[in-house]
Amino acid sequence: MWAGAENQGNFLGRISIRRNQVASMEPDTHVEDLDQFHKLISDKFSPLLTDYPHHHDHDGDATPSAAGDAFLSAAWVRKLLDAFVSCEAEFRAVLLNGRDLTQIVKPPLDRWIPDLFDRVVKALDVCNAVTHGVEAIRFMLHQAQIVASALEQRPFTEGQIRRARRALAAVLSSIVVDERDGGGKTTERSWSFGRRGGGASSKERHHAPNFRSLSWSVAKNWSAAKQIQAISSNLYTPRGGECSLAQSVYIMGMVLVFVMWAMVACIPCQDRAGLGTHVPVPKNLGWAQSINVLQEKIGEEWKKKEKKGSSGLMDEVVKVEKLAQSLTELTDNFHYPMEEDKEAEMAAKAAKLAEVCRRMEDGLGPLQRQVREVFNRLVKGRADVLEVFDHAIKHCNPSV
């Protein structure tokens, strides 16, 4: 499902016109574009720290105003992806608009740009894996809804408790995979470009509309942690003499790595062991301050959960798990007739579970569509730049 393919020719035409209009750009303008890009990143990622409460009430007791907006909630992840989409659009504008586009096929950009879009290829696989993770959460949600429905009426009977127990067992086992073997529940999948290599030939670049999106199973040996590590590998800060455009490409690579890492931390994906060590965000750059703080906070949550299964850090999922564990203890010790205080406790937890399920149901659909949009934007952005890249090569070397 490749968004915007029909506009590809128009895009290239607009870029070519701008290239003919502008023979060169002053270095100060490049720096101004880079500063604007820095500011956009700060503006988009800072609200993820300031607009969302960081405290997790894992028993589901969040206040109504904060219930849908907690740190690492589905709404938070959507805001994260919104920030990424904005940064990706600004990056393309900085890279392509209003400048001599032959620059992008000259050193150092002739190396930086292909490296970035190799990372994009790997990020597409992460988007696919995250989509399957959302489907796993949907199954968990369905089972949790069965639990809440079974425990709606009081006094509780043996039949209600048996039904709730079966669904509770499904909730607690639905998205827990063995980190050691990558989870044997999944099936083989194709890779984003039909092969495992990160790059694509010139011919493949011009057939981007044939990309398939978000529809495959994940291979048994696929590793989310290794994929994040592959995306971040060899991503180093440009040397002092390299142009500001190289800085922009580097920064976009860092943003891509962080967003993919955060998605995998929040949403269940197989083999995420050691995930917290794979994000090399620089500590001393102003644009990265909010991303660094977010990384630290997510890392703290990850350390709390790392040895307790693989369901991810999404706020709603953590709450469902906690409530399911509490309800399992209560149902396992059920005797009819149930003591009044125990029955009241079970009813209260079932009501909280029903509320979390409502929030989760409201959030999963928009989140899945947002992941799909990110996938499509990555495909389209890569195709746009590679089209211009090939066009610039032909302009510089007519014999090619």
Buried (B, 14 or more C-beta within 10 A) or exposed (E): EBBBBEEBEEBBEEBBEBBEEBEEBEEEBBEBBBEEBBEBBBEBBBEBBEEBBEEBBBEBEBEEEBBBBBBBBBBBBBBBBBBBBBBBEBBBEBBBBBBBBBBBBEEBBBEBBBBBBBBBBBBBBBBBBBBBBBBBBBEBBBBBBBBBBBBEEBEBBEEBBEBBBBBBEBBBEBBBBEBEEBBEBBEEBEBBBEEEEBEBEEEBBBEBBEBBBBEBBBBBEBBBBBBBBBBBBEBEBBEEEBBBBBBBBBBBBBBBBBBBBBBBBBBBBBBBBBBBEBBBBEEEBEBBBBBBBBBEBBBEBBEEBBEEBBBBBBBBBBBBBBBBEBBBEBBEEBEEEBEEEBBEBBBEBBEBBBBBBBBBBBBBEEBBEBBBBBBBBBBBBBBBBBBBBBBBBEBEEEEE
